Amino acid sequence: MTSVHFTAHFEALLQMKAYQEFFFSSLLPLESDLDAEWGSLMQRYREKAVHYCRMMREMLKEMKLTAQVKKVVIDAEYRVSATDSELLLPESFNPEIGELNLFLSPESFENPHTIRHELGHLQDRLSHGFGYEKLRRLYNAAVNEVWNVVIDSRLERQKTPGLTKEERWHYFSLTFPRMPPTRRRAYFETIWNSASYTHEEVIFHGETLKEYADL
């Protein structure tokens, strides 16, 4: 089974979040037993940590990545975006030992579609034949957004959704504001409705659309 670990930085944020939840929901009077209050806080933290580990393992299993990913290390990040993939960093995944390093915030686990989307980038590299080095050399915002559409449309067909179609369309529109609206929607629909894409096709569409991106 894939092991999931948190760095001290992530654990500190998670404990802080558990404390905030406790503080705003607690009706304990000031003279209450502080040891009991602290024990309740730590119990909430432990429950959250166990839940997050289980959630990560379930996502890896549903995306058929457990054979390649043996260990996940989660560090803290205050900002996580479905359009800003930390998985594009070469040091994020070490195939020799099967270790994946992710930068997430505790809030990310309340919106697991963002995590699932990022795992989709890794899924393409490991299971769908995407040539990572070529993608890296030609990587730009246009290529990334085409890739994002491919990932979210695939996740929707698999009934394990990332961003919804309209959410993805919103980001696609922001990425390519210089393309006429009717043509932009038609291009988006073509990519979204395709059953599959190779990395060469993702790069081709990204390079084609680059002139319409607001870079």
C-alpha positions as CSV (number, residue, x, y, z in Angstrom):
1,M,0.0,0.0,0.0
2,T,1.2,3.5,-0.8
3,S,2.5,5.3,2.3
4,V,1.5,9.0,2.8
5,H,3.6,11.3,5.0
6,F,3.3,15.0,6.0
7,T,6.2,17.3,6.5
8,A,6.5,19.2,9.8
9,H,5.4,22.4,7.9
10,F,2.2,20.7,6.7
11,E,1.5,19.2,10.1
12,A,1.8,22.7,11.7
13,L,-0.8,24.1,9.3
14,L,-3.1,21.1,9.8
15,Q,-2.9,21.5,13.6
16,M,-3.5,25.2,13.2
17,K,-6.6,24.5,11.1
18,A,-7.8,21.9,13.7
19,Y,-7.3,24.6,16.4
20,Q,-9.3,27.2,14.4
21,E,-12.1,24.7,13.9
22,F,-12.1,23.9,17.6
23,F,-11.9,27.6,18.6
24,F,-14.9,28.7,16.5
25,S,-17.1,25.7,17.3
26,S,-16.2,25.2,21.0
27,L,-18.7,26.4,23.6
28,L,-16.5,25.4,26.5
29,P,-16.4,28.0,29.3
30,L,-13.1,29.7,30.1
31,E,-12.7,27.8,33.3
32,S,-13.0,24.4,31.6
33,D,-10.3,21.8,31.8
34,L,-7.5,22.9,29.5
35,D,-6.1,19.4,29.3
36,A,-9.4,18.1,28.0
37,E,-9.5,21.0,25.5
38,W,-6.1,20.2,24.3
39,G,-6.9,16.5,24.0
40,S,-10.0,17.3,21.9
41,L,-7.8,19.5,19.7
42,M,-5.2,16.8,19.1
43,Q,-8.0,14.2,18.4
44,R,-9.4,16.4,15.7
45,Y,-5.9,16.8,14.2
46,R,-5.3,13.1,14.2
47,E,-8.7,12.4,12.6
48,K,-8.0,14.9,9.9
49,A,-4.5,13.5,9.2
50,V,-5.9,9.9,9.0
51,H,-8.7,11.1,6.7
52,Y,-6.3,13.0,4.4
53,C,-3.9,10.0,4.1
54,R,-6.8,7.7,3.3
55,M,-8.2,10.2,0.7
56,M,-4.8,10.4,-1.1
57,R,-4.4,6.6,-1.2
58,E,-8.0,6.2,-2.6
59,M,-7.3,8.8,-5.3
60,L,-4.0,7.0,-6.3
61,K,-5.9,3.8,-6.5
62,E,-8.8,5.0,-8.6
63,M,-6.3,6.6,-11.0
64,K,-4.3,3.3,-11.2
65,L,-1.1,4.9,-9.9
66,T,-0.4,2.7,-6.9
67,A,2.0,0.4,-8.8
68,Q,4.3,3.3,-9.6
69,V,3.8,5.6,-6.6
70,K,5.1,3.9,-3.4
71,K,5.4,6.9,-1.2
72,V,3.8,10.4,-1.1
73,V,5.3,13.2,0.8
74,I,3.0,16.2,1.3
75,D,4.5,19.6,2.0
76,A,2.5,22.8,2.7
77,E,1.6,25.5,0.3
78,Y,-0.8,28.3,1.0
79,R,-2.0,28.5,-2.6
80,V,-3.1,25.6,-4.8
81,S,-4.5,26.0,-8.3
82,A,-5.6,23.5,-10.9
83,T,-3.8,25.6,-13.5
84,D,-0.5,25.7,-11.6
85,S,0.8,22.2,-11.5
86,E,3.6,21.4,-9.1
87,L,3.8,18.0,-10.7
88,L,5.5,19.6,-13.7
89,L,8.7,20.0,-11.6
90,P,11.1,17.2,-12.5
91,E,12.0,16.6,-8.8
92,S,8.4,16.0,-7.9
93,F,8.4,12.4,-8.8
94,N,11.4,10.0,-8.5
95,P,10.5,6.9,-10.6
96,E,13.5,4.9,-9.2
97,I,12.1,4.8,-5.7
98,G,8.5,5.7,-6.5
99,E,8.4,8.8,-4.3
100,L,6.0,11.6,-5.2
101,N,6.4,15.1,-3.5
102,L,3.3,17.3,-3.5
103,F,2.9,20.9,-2.4
104,L,-0.7,21.2,-1.0
105,S,-2.6,23.1,1.7
106,P,-5.0,21.5,4.2
107,E,-7.8,23.3,2.3
108,S,-6.9,21.3,-0.8
109,F,-8.3,18.2,0.7
110,E,-11.7,19.9,1.0
111,N,-11.6,20.3,-2.8
112,P,-10.1,17.0,-3.9
113,H,-10.8,17.7,-7.6
114,T,-7.7,20.0,-7.6
115,I,-5.5,17.2,-6.3
116,R,-7.1,14.7,-8.7
117,H,-6.4,17.0,-11.5
118,E,-2.7,17.4,-10.6
119,L,-2.4,13.6,-10.3
120,G,-3.8,13.5,-13.9
121,H,-0.5,15.2,-15.1
122,L,1.4,12.4,-13.4
123,Q,-1.0,9.8,-14.8
124,D,-0.2,11.0,-18.4
125,R,3.5,10.8,-17.8
126,L,3.4,7.3,-16.2
127,S,0.4,5.6,-17.9
128,H,-0.5,7.4,-21.0
129,G,2.9,7.6,-22.8
130,F,3.5,11.4,-22.5
131,G,7.1,12.2,-23.2
132,Y,7.9,14.4,-20.3
133,E,11.2,15.9,-21.5
134,K,9.6,17.1,-24.8
135,L,6.6,18.6,-22.9
136,R,9.0,20.3,-20.6
137,R,11.1,21.8,-23.4
138,L,8.0,23.2,-25.2
139,Y,6.0,23.9,-22.0
140,N,4.1,27.2,-21.9
141,A,0.7,28.5,-20.6
142,A,-1.0,27.5,-23.9
143,V,0.3,23.9,-23.9
144,N,-0.5,23.6,-20.2
145,E,-4.1,24.7,-20.6
146,V,-4.7,22.3,-23.5
147,W,-3.3,19.6,-21.3
148,N,-5.6,20.7,-18.5
149,V,-8.6,20.4,-20.7
150,V,-7.5,16.9,-21.8
151,I,-7.1,15.8,-18.1
152,D,-10.4,17.2,-16.8
153,S,-12.4,15.8,-19.7
154,R,-10.9,12.4,-19.2
155,L,-11.6,12.5,-15.4
156,E,-15.2,13.4,-16.1
157,R,-15.6,10.4,-18.5
158,Q,-14.1,8.2,-15.8
159,K,-16.6,9.5,-13.3
160,T,-13.8,10.8,-11.1
161,P,-14.2,14.5,-11.8
162,G,-11.6,17.1,-11.7
163,L,-12.8,20.6,-12.6
164,T,-16.3,20.6,-14.3
165,K,-16.6,21.4,-17.9
166,E,-17.8,24.9,-17.3
167,E,-15.0,25.5,-14.7
168,R,-12.4,24.4,-17.2
169,W,-14.1,26.5,-19.9
170,H,-13.7,29.5,-17.7
171,Y,-9.9,29.0,-17.4
172,F,-9.6,28.2,-21.1
173,S,-11.3,31.5,-21.9
174,L,-8.9,33.4,-19.6
175,T,-5.9,31.7,-21.2
176,F,-7.0,32.5,-24.8
177,P,-8.7,35.9,-24.7
178,R,-7.5,36.9,-28.1
179,M,-9.4,34.2,-29.9
180,P,-12.9,35.1,-31.3
181,P,-15.5,33.7,-28.8
182,T,-17.3,31.4,-31.2
183,R,-14.1,29.9,-32.5
184,R,-12.7,29.6,-29.0
185,R,-15.7,27.7,-27.8
186,A,-15.6,25.4,-30.8
187,Y,-11.9,24.7,-30.2
188,F,-12.6,23.9,-26.6
189,E,-15.4,21.5,-27.4
190,T,-13.2,19.7,-29.9
191,I,-10.5,19.1,-27.3
192,W,-13.0,18.3,-24.5
193,N,-14.9,15.7,-26.5
194,S,-11.9,13.8,-27.9
195,A,-11.6,10.3,-26.4
196,S,-7.8,10.7,-26.0
197,Y,-4.8,12.8,-26.9
198,T,-1.1,12.0,-27.3
199,H,1.5,14.3,-26.0
200,E,2.3,15.3,-29.6
201,E,-1.3,16.4,-30.1
202,V,-1.3,18.4,-26.9
203,I,1.8,20.2,-27.9
204,F,0.4,20.8,-31.4
205,H,-2.8,22.4,-30.1
206,G,-0.9,24.4,-27.5
207,E,1.5,25.8,-30.1
208,T,-1.3,26.5,-32.4
209,L,-3.2,28.5,-29.8
210,K,-0.2,30.2,-28.3
211,E,-0.7,33.3,-30.4
212,Y,-4.2,33.8,-28.8
213,A,-2.9,33.6,-25.3
214,D,-2.5,36.6,-23.1
215,L,1.1,35.9,-22.2
